[in-house]
Structure formats: C-alpha cells, structure tokens
C-alpha cells in the first residue's frame, strides 16, 4: 500500500508484470499513449475516445485537490469542471518542478444506449514514471459529473537494481469492481491491459503507428449515430436472401452510411450551404447503402448491371437502377457525391468521373481489388506493400484530377477499410480546361494489358457475343464487394486487326465486359477428360503408397485403402499448364478433389481414398437419418466398382452408387 499526498490517494498494489526485454521510460509512455488515444484496440466494448483538454501543471498546485473537493461533495456541471481545469493552463514556470501532464478524455461506449459516457482525468508523471486514471461518470441528461475515485487506477514503470523491469498496477480501492465497459474491472486491467502495454513497449519501443480511424468526423457523434442506424436496420440480418454473410455486409454498410451522413453534416460547419446531398453509388451491389441513405433523407440512386434478390425487400424510397455506363464519357453534372464502395475496376475512374461531372461534384472511394484504368494494377516496386502502393496510386489520380484528397480509416469488418475523399478542389473553376488536359494526358499514358491476354479476351468476347453486339465502345465492368459480379456496361468492340500495331493499341484500351450473369467457377465446367485424368492419377498415386489394408467387414475381403498425401505433394504430380487451368476456374487441385468426394476425403491439408464403410450414412439402412437420400439412390456410377483394383468395399445392396449400368437409375 502506498500513498500519494499531493493527490490525497492511497494506492493498493494489485499486480506486477515482469518485462521480457529491457525497455525504457519513453517506450512506456509511448505505449500508454496508444491506450489513451485508441482504447478501442484493447477494449472492444468502446468505440473510441477523444481528448477534451490537455495541459501541464505542477502537482503541488491546488488544482487536483479542488477537483476532488468539487466532485466529492456532490455532482458538478461538466462546464464548471472543464472551466476550472482551463484556468490552470499556462501556469507552469521554468523554476517549477514536479510537473505533470494532465489530459481529460471522453470514453465512448459502443452501446451508447446502455452505458453513459465517462470522462477520465489522466495524470502523467514523468518523474515518478507513472500514469494515473481517474474516471468521472457523466449523466448525459443533466451534463453533471461525479468522480468515481473508487475506480481510479495507476500503472507505473519500475526499474529494479537486479536489472529487471516491470509494470506495476495499483488501484485506489481494492474492493472496486468497475462496470467492465468504461470503468474496466481490476481483473480485466490485470489480464488484458498490462500484457498489451508490455507487448507495445518491447515492439519498436511503442513508437509504431496503428493508423488513426475516423479522423474526419466526430467519434462521439459517430458512436451515437451508428448505434441508432444499427438498431434501425438490423432486421436485414435475419431476412438477408443473398449468399453472402449478412452480419458482415449489413453492419459494414451501416457503418459506411454513418460515416457519410456525418461527413455531409460537417460541410455545414465548414461554412458551406448544407442541403440534403444527392449521390450516385456506382456498382451498388446489394444496394443496402443506397437504401439507408435514401431513408435518411438524401436523394440518390444505386447503379448496377444486374439486380440482387435483396432489392425486392426495399421500400419505394430506395432508387436502384439496372444500367450500364461508359466511364470514359459518363458524367453526373447534377450530383453532389459519387460513391465507390469497393467498386474494383471503377476505382481509378471515380476521381475522373467526378472531375468531369461538375466543379462541385465530390467523391468517396474505398479501394479494394487492385485495378488500373485498362488492366490489373502493378506496383512500381516490390519493396512496397501492394495495398499501400495502390492507395498512393489512387490518391495521385485524385490529385491529378484537381482534388485535395483526404484519407481516413473506417471502422468496418473488412481488411480493406481505408477510404479516400475528394471534397475540395485545388484549382479555381476557370482552370477546368487545363485540368481536363491533364486527365486526358494521364489516360493516354496509362498502362494497358499484355497483347497476348488482350487478344484472347477479345476473341472470347466476340465469340460469345457475336449475336448480340451492344452499342457503346468503352465499357467497364466491376466485381462488387459482396463477391458477386456487377458489370457496369455492355459494349461493342472496335474492329480488331492483329497485323496493325495501332489497332492493337486501340483495342488494348477497350474494356472487355464480363458476362452479366455470374459464371460458375468451381472447376465443374472443365473438360471431363481432364478431370478424369486428374482423378485417376491421384488415385493411382495414393493406392501405390503404403497404408493400412483394411479388412472388409461386409465383403469378407481385404481392401487396399492406400496412403495419404499432402495437397502440396498432389500439385507436384501435374505440370504448370494443368494447374493454371484449374486456377483460372477460381479453384485448384483441392477444389477438384473435393468435387470428387465419392472417391477422395480431403481434410487438414491432406487427401486420401475415401472408405465408405466409415461413412455409415451411405448405407441404405440409414436412409431415415438422411432425408432425401433415397431420391439419389443408384443415380450415379460407383467409381470403386469400375476403377479400384479391389472393387467397391461395400456390397451392391449397401452402396448408394450403381454397380454397373444395369443398376443405374434416372434421377426423378
């Protein structure tokens, strides 16, 4: 037990975390800084925090005793407390010793409807190498504060004589329990916060950046708005008709809508005449973001090449359009905002379309898959991270188009959560012509695909669409973030001449649209001879490997089950051309083997011959356990009966597959 005479607190020691490496006091304060500025990275029940005040003072001055006296005697107005603290700013003199750094932060609970905000006074004492946290519970309806001194805690950096270092954790009241949210429990602080501070200290001295999120909007407003919209639109999780994960996509669009609504509100504070914004969401996919923005009072529409099942669940306010567009000439002169929410091929075009639409048109884009104007994006240097390199590339496009590009990090359940916003122009309206010249020059110098690939794509396209040639030349298709194709247009292609270089270059700058129906790419459309060859080769290799020769419990014979192989070993059985064919079908050797589940058992990165005697559900006697199995009984040939050296391990009456053509049934 220790006392702090200046703060009039008595500290009860709780726990000591021994550091695994030698560290420094600077590393300690850097690690604490992360906890102060971004508490949500540790406490997931918080959505964030923000600093209300920060100043230096002497701990021998009477500020802290005054604060305790004010709040201990009863509830005090928030403005009165903050006003008292503000009066002490700039009170430090050169001769003053024992200076402490005082910060007031507001902790924002994720569920703001259940828990009130908490103000927390943080006292950083570099001389003592300690940081003290004292919470003030805030009553939102009356804006009054009460000091919860019983929930105060202190973390100290301790250096001992035997060259060991530790983090010491103490509390003001050893009986404190906290609420587990804004006032963490002692057990949580000991088990989660201290180990995290320890980790941050020994990793780069706590100086690494975690990437601040929500820099362009108020975190406090975001917390309340997100909770409001989440409750309002959470019913879509239960009625989601798409194949995608409803929790991910519903709450992701709720978060993006929250951010946009607050971003648009901030225009009014910036001195701009705020009105309800108009927008177009290009490649809107499931359309939920459009539905939310429309229902929150903003006029706009979503555009996609094909509709989704969930569109039928939206009300009449939601404007969704099945349409195509040509990004090289498409503009929206009467729209305030263009939205590119994981718009893939459209991503580099978003600043271009916004710049050409009108001087007042703005854009927001969330880059996802890496696309250039005419082909896949390639980073300039392999030493750069692909994602960061692509973000820099899209930012440079925005700057070339005359935008002052801002970057922010959204709080969405996605690995690609960085957004870029072009809200202000860096030129005057009369300079529009020169900006257009820069854009044209940029597009002329843009990369384009390899000629071999272009020729193949063009040939495939003209063969597939020779009976239904569209009207417009430049076309863009997009693969939306809900993992479904969202082609943006249909178009005809220029006449292509293989022998003319100029025509080749012209064709290379055309967009070859994907099919407006989602293709099946699970290796089931590959040539049957190729699939049979793969199956036979893998089965032969497995049977040649040592393994257990299983007893035939039903057939009274020995049956060779063969050995087991790693999937990496299986891949080495085939040349690169075969593997490339499989990868083009969005699968691979693993997909082929899983599709042949009658023959192979794939699990844990390995494959082996399936022993149907171990799968009791295949037996006809177990049909009652498998509703519908009778429907498929004997409708496919048994591979083991015709191809395995020992035949099928099951008798004909027990095997659900046909032993010979005479047993084969037609599927009802």
N, C-alpha and C positions, 0 to 999 in steps of 0.2 A: 504494500500500500504506500502510495506517495501522494504528496500534497502539492498544489500549485497555489501559492499565497496570492499571487497577483490576480489570478482568475477566481480565487476562492473556491477551488475544486479539489476534491480528494479522489485520486485515481486508484482503482483496484486492478492489479495485474491479472491478465487472463491467459495469455499465450505468448510463446516465443517461437518465431520461425527462423531457423538457422539457415543462412545463405550458403548455397552450394559453391559459389565462387566469390572471390574478393571483389567488392564493388566500392562505390563512392557515395558521398552525400549528395552530389549532383545527380547521380543516377537515381537515388531515392526520390528526390524532389521531382525529377522528370517523370518517374513512374506515377507518383501521386497526382501530377498534373493531368495525366490521362484519366485517372479516376474522377478528378474534379470536373474536367471539361466533357468527358464522354462516359458517364457512369453506366449507360445502357449496354456497353460492350461487356460488362460483367453482370450487372443486374438487369436481366431481361424483362423484369416487370416495370422497368422505367422506359419511357420513350425518349428521354433526354434531359438536358438541363441547360440553363443559361445563367451567365454571371450578371447580377444586378449592379453590384458595386465592387470596386477593388481599390484598396488604398493601403498606405504604410502608416503605422502609428507605433508609439512606444507602449510596451505592455505595462509600464509604470504609470501611464496616464490613467485617468479615471473613466475612460470610455467603456471598457468592459464591465467594471462594477456598475456603471449607470445602466447599461443594457440589462444586466441581470436584475437590478432593482426594479426597473420598469416592468419587466415581464413576470418576475416572481410575484409581484403584488397583484397581478391580475392580467387580463387581456389588454393589449395595447394596439392602437391602429398601426397598420403597416406603414403608412406615410410618416407617422411620428418616429417610428424606429429607424427607417431609412434616412429620415431627415437628420436625426441625431448623429448617425454614422457619417453622413455627408459633411457635417460641421467639423469633423476631425480631419478631413482631407487636407494635405499640405501642412500639417502641424509638425513635421519632422525637421529637426535642425541637425547640422553637421556634428555637433557635440553629443547628440542623443545616442544612447547605447540601448542594447536590447530591443531593437526594432523588430516588429512582427509585421508580416504581410497578411492583411485581413481581406477576405473575399466573402461576398454574400451571393449564394447561388440558389436558384429555384429548381427543385426536383419535380419532374413531371411524370406522374404515374401513367402507365399505358392505359389502364382502365380509369379514366378520369371521373366516370360516373359513380365509381365505388369509393375512390380514395381522394382525399383532398391534397392539394399541393403542399409542399413543405419547403420553407426557406431554411437554409443551412448556413451558419456562420463558420467559415474555415479560417483557422489561425495558424499560419505557417511560421514557425520559429527556427530560423537557420542556426542560431547559436546552440539551441537545445537539440537540433536535428529531429524535430517533432512536428506533427501536424494534428491539430485538434478540430473535431467536427461537432458542432453544437446545433441541433435541429430546433426550428420554431414552427410549430404546427399552425397552418393558416386556415381560418374559416372564410371560405370564399364569399358567402353571402354578406358578411359584415366587414370583410377585409381586416380582421383582427388577428393578432398573433399571440401565441403562448409558448414560452420557452420550455421545451421538453428536456430539461437538464438531465433527467434520468436516462435519456437515450444517447447522451454525449459519449464519444469515444476518442481515443488518441492512438496514433501509430508513430513509433519512434525508430530511428536508425541507431543501432547500438554497436559500437566497436569495442571489443574486449582486449585485454592485454595478451591473451594467447593467440592473437591473430585470427580470431573468429569474429564474424559479424552476424547480426541477426536483426529481425524486425520484432519489436516489442509492441504488444497490443494490450491496451488497458481501457476500462470503462469507468464512468462516473458512478454508476450504481450497479453492483454485482447482481442485483435481482432483476435488472432490466430484461425485457423480452422483445420489445420492438413490435412493429406490425408486419415485418417481413417484406415491406414494399418500399416506402420512403424512409422508414426507420428500420434498417436491417437488424435481424436478430444477432445476438452475440455469436451463436454457432455459425451463422452464415458468414459473418465477418471473419471468423477464425478459419473456416474451412474453404472459403471461396476468395474473399478479397485479399487476404495476406498471401496465399500462393500465387495469385495473379500479379500482385506487386513484386513479389520475388522474381517471377518469370520476366517481367518487364525490365527489372533492374539489371539482370545478367544478360539480357539480349540487347546488344548495342547500347548499353547504358541508358535504356529508356528513352533514347532520342528519336526512335523511328516514328514515322507518321502513320496514323491509322486512317487518314482520309476523312476529314470532317464532312458530315452529311447535313442536308437541309440548310445550307449557308444562305440561301436567297429568300427564305421565308421564316416566319416566327415559329420556333419549335413549340412554344406554348399553344399558339393557335392551331398548329398542325395536330397536336395531340387531341385537342377537343374536337376539331373538325373530322379527323379520321375516325374517332370513336362514334361520332354522330352518323357518318356515312356508312360505317361498318354495320351498325345496328339497322340502318335503313335498307341496306341492300344485301344483307347476309342470307336472305331467303333463297337467293340464286344458288347457293351451295347445295341445298337439298334438291333443287329441281333442275340441276345442270344436265343437259342432254348430250353434251359433247363427250368425246373420248378422253379429253384432257382432264388433269387434276383440278377439280372445282375450287379447292381451298387455295391453291396457288394462284390461279388466274382470276378468281373473283376478288380476293383481297389485294392482289397486285394492281388491278385496275382501280379498286377503291383508293389505294394509296396514291396512284398517279393522278386520279381525279382530285383528290385532296390537295395535292401539290399545285396542280394547275389553278384551282379555284383561289388558293391563297396568292399565287403568283399574279393572277389577274387583278386581285384586290389591291395588291401592292402598287399597281400602276397609278391608282388614285392618290396614294401617299406621295408618289414621286412628282406630283404636280400635273399629272395628265388627266384629261377629262375622262373619267371612268364611266363606261356604259357596259351593258351586257355584251360579252365578247362573241364574235362569230368565228367559226372554226371549220376546218375540214380535216378529218382523220383519214389519211391515205393508207390503205391496207389495213382496214379496221378489224379484220378477223371476226372474232365473236361479237364485237360491237358493244360490249358492256360499258366501255369507257364513254362512248358516244351516248349511250342510254343515260348514264349518270349525269353527264354534263348537260344534256337536254333537259332532264328533270330538275336540275338545279338552276334552270332559268337561262341558259346560254343557247343561242341559236347556232346550229351547225349540223353537219352530216358526216356519216362514215361512208367511205367508198371502198368496194372490194369487187373482185371479178366474179365471185360466187357467194351465195348466201350461206348462212350456217343454221343449224337446227334451232339454236337458242334465239335467233331473230324473231321467231314466232311468239316468244314469251314477252316481248317488249310492248309497251303501250304505244298509242298513236303519236305521242310527243317525240318518240325516237325516230330519227330520219336516217335510214340506211339505204344505200343505193348500190345496185349491181351494175358496174360500169367499168370501162377500160380507160386508160389515159396514156398519152404520149408525153413523157417527162421533158423531152427536149423542146416542146412547144406549149405544154399545158400551163395555164396561169389561172389564178383566182383573185381578180382585182378587187372584189368586194368583201374579201375575208380578212379578218384580223390575225388569225393564227392558223398555221399549218402544223399538224401533229404527225410525227413519225414514230410510232410506238413499236420498236423492234421491226422496222419496215424493210430490213435487209437490202435488196437491190435498190430500193428507193432512197436509202440513207444518204448517199453522197449528193443526190439530186434535191434534197429538201431545201438547202440554202439557195440553190439555183432557182427553183420554182418560186420561193418566197421573194427573192430579189427581183425577179421579172414580173411578179404579180402587181405589186404597187410599192411605193416608198414606205407605206405604213404597215405592210404585211410583215408578220413575225413568224418565227418557227421554234419548235422544240423537237428534239430528236433523241432517241435512246439507241445508240449504235449497238448492234448485236452481231450478226454474222458479217464477215469481212468482205465487202464488195466495193469495187471501184465503179466508175461510170459504165464501162463496157465489158468488164471481166471481173474475176476474183482479185481482191486486193493482195498485194505482195509488199511486205515491209522492206525498207531500204537496207536495213542492217539486221543480221541475225542476233546481234547483241542486245537488241531492243525487245521488250515484251510485245507480242503481237497485238494484244488488246490496247496497250498504251500507245503503240505506234499508230494504230488505226484511229484512236481518238484524236491524236495530234493531226492526223491527215484530214479528218472531217472538220476539225477546228480551222485548219488552214483554208479549206474550201469556203467556210463561212466568212473568214476574213477577206478572202479574195472577192466574195460577193458583196463586200461592204458592210458586214455586220461586226458589231462589238460583241464577240462570242463569250458567254459566261458558262462555266461548267459547275455542275453540282452533283451530289450523290444522293440518290433517292433511297428510301427505306422500303424496298420491295423484296419479295422472296425470289431473287434472281441473281445469278453470278454476274450478269451484265446490268449494273444499276446506275451507271454514270449517264447523265443527260447533258446535252449542250443546248443552249438557248441563244437565239439571235433576236434580241428585243430592241436594240438601238442600232442606228446606222452610224458609221464613222465618216460619212460624207454628206454634203448638202444635196437636196433634191435635184438641183440643176446639174449635178455631176452624174446623173443617171446614165448618160450616153457613154461616158468613159468607163463606168463600171460594167456596162454590157459588153464593151470591147474586151475587158479583162476576162469576163466569164467565157466569151467565145474563144479567146486565146487558150484559156485553161482547158476547155473541152477539146479543142483541136490537138493539144499536146498530151491528152490523157492516154493512159495505156489501153491496149486492146488485146484480145485473146490471141493465142497461138494459132497460126494459119491452119494447121492440121485439125485442131479442135473445131475451129470455125467452120471449115469445110464439112466436117462430119455432122455438126449441128444443123447447118443449113440444109444438107441433103436429107437428114432425118425429118426436118421440119417440112420441107417441100413435099416429101413423100407422104407424110401423114396428113397434110392439109391441102393436097392438090385439088380436091373437090370443093373446098370451102375457103378460098382466099379472101382475107379481110381487106380493108380499105387503106389503113394508115401505115406509113413506113416505120418510123421509130417507135419501138414498143418496149415496155418494161414490165417484168413480172416480179412478184415478190413472194417470199416464203415467210409467212407471218409467225409471230412468237408463240402461237398456240399449236405449232407443229403441223399446220395444215397449209396447203398451198393457196396463195392468194394472188394469182396472176393479175396484173394490173391492166392488161390490154390484149387485144388481138390485132394482128397487123400482117400486112403482106410484106414480102421481102423484095429488094431490088433484084433485077436480073443479075445472076452471078456468073462471071466468066473466070474460069480457072487460069486462063492464059494471059490475063491482063492484070498487072500489078495494081493499077489504080482502082480497078473494080474490086480486087481483093481487099484493098484498104477500105473502100466504101462499105463492102459487106461486113468487114470486121467491126464497123461502128454501128451496126444494126443490132437491135435487141431481138433475140430469138425467144419467143414466149414459151413458157411451159404450158402443158395441157391444162385446160380449165376444169378438168376432173382430176381428183387426187389419184396418182398412179399407185398400183400395188408394187411395193419394192421390198419383198421379203424372201427373195430367191425362189419363189414358186413359179415365176414366169420364165425361168431359164430353160434352155433346151433339155428335154428329158434324157437324151443320150448322155449329155454332160453330167447330169445329176446321178444317173445310174452308174456312170464310170467312177464318180467320186465315192458313192456309197460302197461299191464293190471293192475299190482299192483300200478304203479304210477298214472295211470288214475283214478283208484278207489279211491285212497287217495285224489287226487285233487277234485274229484266230491263230496267227503264227507265233504270237508271243506267249510265254509261259504264264499259266494261270491255273485256277482250280478247275478240274474236270468234274463238273457237278454230277451227282447221282440223279438219275431220272426217277423221281418219286412216283410219277404216274405211269411212265412208259417202261420202267424197269430196264433202262439202258443208260450208259454213260453218255454225257453230252458236253461237248467242248464249249465252254463259255469264253475262252480266250483270255487275254490280258487286258491291261488298262494303259491308256496313253494320255499324256498332257496335250492340250489343244495346240500348244506351240509345236509339238512334235508332228501333229497331224498336218499342219500347214507346210512343213518341210517335204511332205510327200508330193506336192504339186508345184508346178512352175509358176512364175510370176504372172503369166498371161491368164491362167485359170483363176488365180487369187484376185487379180484385177477385175475380172468379170464378176466375181462374187461381191467385191466391194462396191461396184457400180450399182448393185441391186440393194444398197443400204443394208447389207448384211455381211456375210463372210462364211468361212467354213463352219463356224459354230452355228449359224442360222440353218445351214443345210442339214447338219447333223440333228439339230433339234426338230426340224421339219420331218425328219425320218425317225420319229420317236418310236415306231414299231420295232425298229432294228437297234437303235442306239439309246443309251442312257447317258445324258450329259449333265454333270453337276460338279461344282467345285473346281472348275477349270480342267476337268478330265472327261474322257469318253470311254465307254466300254460297251460290249454287246449286252443288250437287254435280255434278262432271264425272266420270261413271262410267268414262270411258276412262282416268282417272288411277288408278282402283282396279281393278287387274288381277285381283283375286280374284273380281270379279263374273262374269268370263268362264267359260263352260262348260269351256273347255280347261284351266282351273286348278282344276277340282273336286278333283283329287287333293291339292292343297295345303290344301283346306278340307273336311275330313271332315264329312259330313252335309249339305253344300250341295246335293247332288243331291235330297235329300228335299224341299227348299223351292223347287225349280226351277219357275218359272212358276205358283206358287200365289197370287200377288198381281198385281193390275193394275199396269202401268207408268204412273206419273203423267206422265212426259215424253211418252209416246206420245200421250196424250189431251189434255194441257193445255199443254205447251210449244209456243210458236209454231213452232219448228224441229223439233218432234218429238223422238224419242229419239236421242241421239248414237251409239247402238250399233245394229247390225243386229239383227233379231229373234233370230237363232240365237246371238248373243253376249250378249244381255240376259237376266238371270236373272228378269226380270219379264215378265208376259204382255202382248203387243202385240195387244190385242183379246180379246174373250170366247172366240173360237174356240181360243185358245192356253191358256186358263186351266185349270189342273189342280186337283184336290181334294187337300188335304193328306192324305198316307197316315196 
